[in-house]
């Protein structure tokens, strides 16, 4: 799987994220502080990673900033992206199952190495659920992206 990864800081957890993804057999497309010479601002690098998902040049993305909040906000401004800020494995599983999230947002501050591995395990084990209500919600969000949400 091709995974776009961004971080606004070259932090140990960001480097571990890249290492973990490659170790799991994924191709990593790096942005921000993880790519020499790239713009490291969280809004810019998160958008670039998310845009690769929306355009289909990456299957998924992981965006990081100090709290994860800014990275998730920037990624969610890209139509077609459903970014989820996940601080634990249960949330990562739910984001994939209930929300069909295609971008994982992480906090560089709060994510330890063992927690990162648990979140990634849950994220990659998860898949969009078949529950009709969940699918309807995802479809509604897709309509919001297109600016045609029903009242």
Sine and cosine of phi, psi and omega as CSV:
sin_phi,cos_phi,sin_psi,cos_psi,sin_omega,cos_omega
0.00,0.00,0.63,-0.77,0.09,-1.00
-1.00,-0.02,0.83,-0.56,-0.04,-1.00
-0.82,-0.58,0.84,-0.55,0.05,-1.00
-1.00,0.08,0.76,-0.65,-0.06,-1.00
-0.79,-0.61,0.73,-0.69,0.07,-1.00
-0.73,-0.68,0.50,-0.87,0.11,-0.99
-0.48,-0.88,0.64,-0.77,0.02,-1.00
-1.00,0.08,-0.13,0.99,0.03,-1.00
-0.67,-0.74,0.57,-0.82,0.07,-1.00
-1.00,0.06,0.98,0.20,-0.05,-1.00
-0.98,-0.21,0.39,-0.92,0.02,-1.00
-0.81,0.58,-0.64,0.77,-0.02,-1.00
-0.93,0.37,-0.54,0.84,0.04,-1.00
-0.93,0.37,-0.67,0.74,0.04,-1.00
-0.92,0.40,-0.63,0.78,0.04,-1.00
-0.90,0.43,-0.63,0.78,0.04,-1.00
-0.84,0.55,-0.75,0.66,0.00,-1.00
-0.88,0.48,-0.70,0.71,0.01,-1.00
-0.88,0.48,-0.71,0.71,0.01,-1.00
-0.88,0.47,-0.71,0.71,-0.02,-1.00
-0.89,0.45,-0.71,0.71,0.03,-1.00
-0.90,0.43,-0.64,0.77,0.03,-1.00
-0.90,0.44,-0.40,0.92,0.04,-1.00
-1.00,-0.01,0.08,1.00,0.08,-1.00
1.00,-0.02,0.19,0.98,-0.01,-1.00
-1.00,0.01,0.52,-0.86,0.15,-0.99
-1.00,0.04,0.79,-0.62,-0.06,-1.00
-0.96,-0.27,0.78,-0.62,0.11,-0.99
-0.96,-0.27,0.95,-0.30,-0.14,-0.99
-1.00,-0.01,0.58,-0.82,0.02,-1.00
-0.66,-0.75,0.29,-0.96,0.07,-1.00
0.94,0.33,-0.66,-0.75,-0.06,-1.00
-0.91,0.41,-0.21,0.98,0.01,-1.00
-1.00,0.07,-0.09,1.00,-0.01,-1.00
-0.77,-0.64,0.92,-0.40,-0.02,-1.00
-0.80,0.60,0.76,-0.65,0.04,-1.00
1.00,0.06,-0.15,0.99,0.00,-1.00
-0.99,0.16,0.39,-0.92,0.04,-1.00
-0.94,0.33,0.87,-0.49,-0.07,-1.00
-1.00,0.01,-0.01,1.00,-0.02,-1.00
-0.87,0.49,0.70,-0.72,-0.11,-0.99
-0.85,0.52,-0.62,0.79,-0.01,-1.00
-0.92,0.40,-0.63,0.78,-0.05,-1.00
-0.96,0.29,-0.79,0.61,-0.08,-1.00
-0.95,0.32,-0.53,0.85,0.06,-1.00
-0.92,0.38,-0.67,0.75,0.06,-1.00
-0.87,0.49,-0.70,0.72,-0.02,-1.00
-0.88,0.48,-0.69,0.72,0.01,-1.00
-0.90,0.43,-0.70,0.71,-0.02,-1.00
-0.91,0.41,-0.63,0.78,-0.01,-1.00
-0.88,0.47,-0.57,0.82,0.04,-1.00
-0.90,0.45,-0.57,0.82,0.07,-1.00
-0.93,0.37,-0.75,0.66,-0.02,-1.00
-0.87,0.49,-0.58,0.81,-0.02,-1.00
-1.00,0.09,-0.17,0.98,0.03,-1.00
1.00,0.06,0.14,0.99,0.05,-1.00
-1.00,0.08,-0.19,0.98,0.14,-0.99
-0.72,-0.69,0.54,-0.84,0.01,-1.00
-0.98,0.21,-0.63,0.78,0.01,-1.00
-0.51,-0.86,0.10,-0.99,0.06,-1.00
-0.61,-0.79,0.37,-0.93,0.17,-0.99
-0.78,-0.62,0.85,-0.52,-0.02,-1.00
-0.90,-0.43,0.66,-0.75,-0.09,-1.00
-0.73,-0.68,0.59,-0.81,0.23,-0.97
-0.49,-0.87,-0.04,-1.00,-0.14,-0.99
-0.82,0.57,-0.75,0.66,0.02,-1.00
-0.99,-0.17,-0.34,0.94,-0.09,-1.00
1.00,0.00,-0.30,0.95,-0.06,-1.00
-0.92,0.38,-0.79,0.62,-0.02,-1.00
-0.88,0.48,-0.67,0.74,0.02,-1.00
-0.87,0.49,-0.66,0.75,0.00,-1.00
-0.94,0.35,-0.62,0.78,0.03,-1.00
-0.89,0.46,-0.75,0.66,-0.02,-1.00
-0.88,0.48,-0.70,0.71,-0.01,-1.00
-0.89,0.46,-0.64,0.77,-0.04,-1.00
-0.95,0.31,-0.17,0.99,0.09,-1.00
-0.98,0.19,-0.22,0.98,0.00,-1.00
-1.00,0.05,0.88,-0.47,0.00,-1.00
-0.82,0.57,0.70,-0.71,-0.01,-1.00
1.00,-0.09,-0.14,0.99,-0.01,-1.00
-0.98,-0.18,0.69,-0.72,0.12,-0.99
-0.82,-0.57,1.00,0.00,-0.04,-1.00
-1.00,-0.01,0.66,-0.75,0.00,-1.00
-0.81,-0.59,0.82,-0.57,0.09,-1.00
-0.99,0.16,0.91,-0.42,-0.09,-1.00
-0.87,-0.50,0.83,-0.55,0.01,-1.00
-0.96,-0.29,0.00,1.00,0.02,-1.00
-0.39,-0.92,0.22,-0.98,-0.05,-1.00
-0.91,0.41,-0.61,0.79,-0.02,-1.00
-0.88,0.47,-0.68,0.74,0.02,-1.00
-0.92,0.40,-0.64,0.77,0.03,-1.00
-0.89,0.46,-0.69,0.73,0.04,-1.00
-0.88,0.47,-0.73,0.69,0.00,-1.00
-0.90,0.44,-0.61,0.79,0.01,-1.00
-0.88,0.47,-0.64,0.77,0.04,-1.00
-0.95,0.30,-0.72,0.70,-0.11,-0.99
-0.95,0.31,-0.78,0.63,-0.14,-0.99
-1.00,0.00,-0.51,0.86,-0.11,-0.99
-0.94,-0.35,-0.08,1.00,-0.06,-1.00
0.76,0.65,0.68,0.73,-0.02,-1.00
-0.89,0.45,0.66,-0.75,0.01,-1.00
-0.89,-0.45,-0.02,1.00,0.08,-1.00
-0.71,-0.70,0.80,-0.60,0.05,-1.00
-0.99,-0.13,0.79,-0.61,0.07,-1.00
-0.95,-0.31,0.69,-0.72,-0.05,-1.00
-0.77,-0.64,0.51,-0.86,0.10,-1.00
-1.00,-0.01,0.82,-0.57,0.08,-1.00
-0.93,0.37,-0.46,0.89,-0.04,-1.00
-0.97,0.26,-0.66,0.75,-0.16,-0.99
-0.99,-0.16,-0.20,0.98,-0.12,-0.99
-1.00,-0.08,0.93,-0.37,0.07,-1.00
-1.00,0.08,0.19,-0.98,0.02,-1.00
-0.87,0.50,-0.76,0.66,0.02,-1.00
-0.90,0.44,-0.63,0.78,0.01,-1.00
-0.91,0.40,-0.65,0.76,0.05,-1.00
-0.83,0.55,-0.73,0.68,-0.01,-1.00
-0.89,0.46,-0.64,0.76,0.03,-1.00
-0.90,0.44,-0.69,0.73,0.00,-1.00
-0.89,0.45,-0.72,0.70,0.01,-1.00
-0.90,0.44,-0.65,0.76,0.05,-1.00
-0.84,0.54,-0.74,0.67,-0.02,-1.00
-0.92,0.38,-0.67,0.74,-0.02,-1.00
-0.86,0.50,-0.76,0.65,-0.07,-1.00
-0.98,0.21,-0.37,0.93,0.09,-1.00
-0.98,0.18,-0.41,0.91,-0.05,-1.00
-0.98,0.22,0.42,-0.91,0.04,-1.00
-0.52,-0.85,0.39,-0.92,0.04,-1.00
-0.84,0.54,0.72,-0.69,0.01,-1.00
-0.97,0.23,0.16,-0.99,-0.02,-1.00
-0.97,-0.23,0.01,1.00,-0.02,-1.00
-0.87,0.50,0.78,-0.63,-0.08,-1.00
-0.86,0.51,-0.67,0.74,-0.02,-1.00
-0.90,0.43,-0.66,0.75,0.04,-1.00
-0.89,0.46,-0.70,0.72,0.01,-1.00
-0.89,0.46,-0.64,0.77,0.03,-1.00
-0.90,0.44,-0.64,0.77,0.03,-1.00
-0.90,0.44,-0.68,0.73,0.02,-1.00
-0.90,0.44,-0.66,0.75,0.05,-1.00
-0.88,0.47,-0.64,0.77,0.04,-1.00
-0.88,0.47,-0.69,0.72,0.03,-1.00
-0.89,0.46,-0.62,0.78,0.05,-1.00
-0.88,0.47,-0.63,0.77,0.06,-1.00
-0.91,0.41,-0.61,0.79,0.07,-1.00
-0.86,0.51,-0.65,0.76,0.04,-1.00
-0.85,0.53,-0.61,0.80,-0.02,-1.00
-1.00,0.06,-0.04,1.00,0.03,-1.00
0.97,0.26,0.39,0.92,-0.05,-1.00
-0.81,-0.58,0.57,0.82,-0.03,-1.00
-0.90,0.43,0.68,-0.73,0.07,-1.00
-0.95,0.33,0.53,-0.85,-0.01,-1.00
-0.90,0.43,0.00,0.00,0.00,0.00
